Amino acid sequence: MTQTNDFHEIMTGRRSIRNYDPNVTISREEMKEILTKAASAPSSVNLQPWRFLVIDTPEGKETLTPLAKFNKTQVETASAVIAVFADMQSTEYLDEILTNAVEKGFMPAEVKDRQVQTISGLLSGMSHEQLKEMNVIDASLISMQLMLLARAYGYDTNPMGGYEKDQIAEAFGMDKERYYPVMLLSIGKAVDEGYTSVRLDTDQIVEWR
């Protein structure tokens, strides 16, 4: 697939696509490359709480379709649908992330030890709702980055919230208490340009002080 580095084209050319070429496939190697680059997105205290379920098989789509009835066309025609989850137990990776930073020379070991203590204390004082809100924001940041990267790789996407969020984790054998669903992202090659939409004027959405 032809790639582009023209950021203006990537950003302004993005459309929410509902109908894809069902004959276009995205190899798992290329999908992994896109997801790896997307993972450079920022996250609170670098916990990286995003988790992805890439649904790219007929069996996977068959499981997803009744859970996303209002987005049936996207599910059936897209090369893949990426279910984005927030890992409510992402703190389990804190020590691993910081240890890796030490090994790569990004921080001294003593800083890592202080960070573990400080961050653990901060997170332990948060309620479940506060932690969920933080994780959903982080998962949303990477989702937007993922959509722009897909565009750079020549693919199109559509973020979807119309699905059975209370059922999707269990349907794919995931712990629904741990993995909180954020959105679905269809990805593939559009068969049409999608709708051009208008935006509010900047003066309507910005205040200056």
LINZI-V250693 format. One record per residue. PSI is psi in degrees with one decimal (NA if undefined). NEAR is the number of other ideal C-beta (glycine too) atoms within 8 Angstrom. D_LAST is the distance of its C-alpha to the last C-alpha in whole Angstrom. Layout:
# LINZI-V250693
psi,near,d_last
PSI,NEAR,D_LAST
PSI,NEAR,D_LAST
This chain:
# LINZI-V250693
psi,near,d_last
135.5,7,46
131.8,4,44
155.7,7,41
147.1,8,38
9.4,5,36
97.0,6,34
-35.3,6,30
-43.4,6,29
-39.8,8,32
-47.0,12,32
-48.4,9,29
-20.7,6,29
-7.6,7,33
134.2,10,32
155.3,10,33
104.4,8,34
133.8,14,38
-15.9,9,40
120.7,9,44
163.9,15,45
110.2,9,48
-11.3,6,50
-8.5,4,52
125.6,9,50
153.8,6,50
118.7,13,47
152.0,6,49
-28.4,8,48
-45.1,6,48
-39.6,10,45
-41.5,12,44
-38.0,8,44
-42.8,8,42
-45.5,12,39
-36.6,11,39
-42.8,7,39
-37.4,8,36
-30.2,11,34
1.6,9,34
-1.6,5,32
152.5,10,29
156.3,5,27
157.2,12,28
127.7,8,27
30.7,8,29
34.7,7,31
-18.4,13,33
60.4,10,34
2.2,13,34
141.5,16,35
141.9,9,38
136.6,9,40
110.3,9,43
114.4,10,44
102.2,13,46
10.9,11,48
156.2,6,52
-37.1,5,54
-42.9,6,54
-42.9,10,51
-34.1,12,50
-36.6,7,52
-38.9,11,51
-36.7,15,47
-49.7,11,48
-14.5,6,49
-10.6,11,46
53.6,16,44
-31.8,7,45
-5.7,6,43
33.9,14,42
-41.6,9,46
-44.9,8,46
-46.2,16,43
-44.1,13,45
-31.9,9,48
-22.4,11,48
152.5,11,45
-34.9,11,46
158.6,12,45
127.2,16,42
117.0,13,40
121.3,12,40
125.7,15,37
155.5,15,37
124.8,16,35
110.0,11,37
-3.4,13,37
31.1,6,39
-17.6,12,38
-20.6,8,38
-20.7,5,41
0.0,9,40
-51.8,13,38
-40.8,7,41
-43.1,7,42
-46.7,11,39
-34.8,12,39
-41.2,9,42
-38.4,8,42
-38.0,10,39
-45.7,12,42
-30.7,6,45
-1.6,6,43
17.2,4,42
-21.0,5,38
149.9,9,38
156.7,6,41
-36.9,7,43
-32.3,6,41
-41.4,8,38
-44.5,13,39
-41.5,8,40
-40.3,8,38
-43.6,10,35
-45.5,11,38
-45.5,8,38
-48.1,8,34
-41.0,10,33
-41.8,10,36
-40.4,8,35
-47.9,9,32
-34.4,10,33
-21.6,6,36
-0.1,5,33
144.4,8,32
167.3,5,33
-41.9,6,34
-38.9,6,31
-42.1,8,29
-40.2,11,31
-43.3,11,31
-43.2,8,28
-44.9,11,27
-36.9,16,30
-39.1,11,29
-46.0,9,26
-42.3,17,28
-30.2,15,30
-36.1,10,28
-46.2,11,27
-29.3,14,30
-42.9,14,31
-41.6,8,29
-37.5,11,30
-40.0,14,33
-39.7,12,33
-38.0,11,32
-40.5,11,34
-42.7,12,37
-40.4,14,36
-30.3,10,36
1.7,10,40
12.4,9,41
168.7,12,40
160.2,14,38
171.3,14,37
120.4,11,35
133.3,10,34
133.0,12,35
-5.4,6,35
78.8,6,38
168.9,13,40
86.7,7,42
-28.9,6,40
-6.3,5,42
-19.8,8,45
-41.4,13,44
-51.9,11,44
-36.3,8,48
-27.9,9,49
20.4,11,49
25.5,4,50
155.3,10,47
109.2,6,46
-18.2,8,44
-28.3,4,43
-41.2,8,41
110.1,12,40
123.1,9,37
132.9,11,37
-50.2,11,34
166.5,11,35
143.3,13,37
112.8,14,37
146.1,17,40
136.3,13,40
-159.5,15,43
119.0,10,44
144.7,12,43
-7.8,7,45
172.6,6,43
-10.8,5,40
174.7,10,38
136.8,5,36
131.6,5,33
158.5,4,30
160.7,3,27
151.0,4,23
148.9,6,20
144.0,6,18
-37.9,6,15
-19.6,5,13
-19.3,6,15
0.3,6,14
135.6,6,10
148.3,3,7
139.2,3,4
NA,2,0
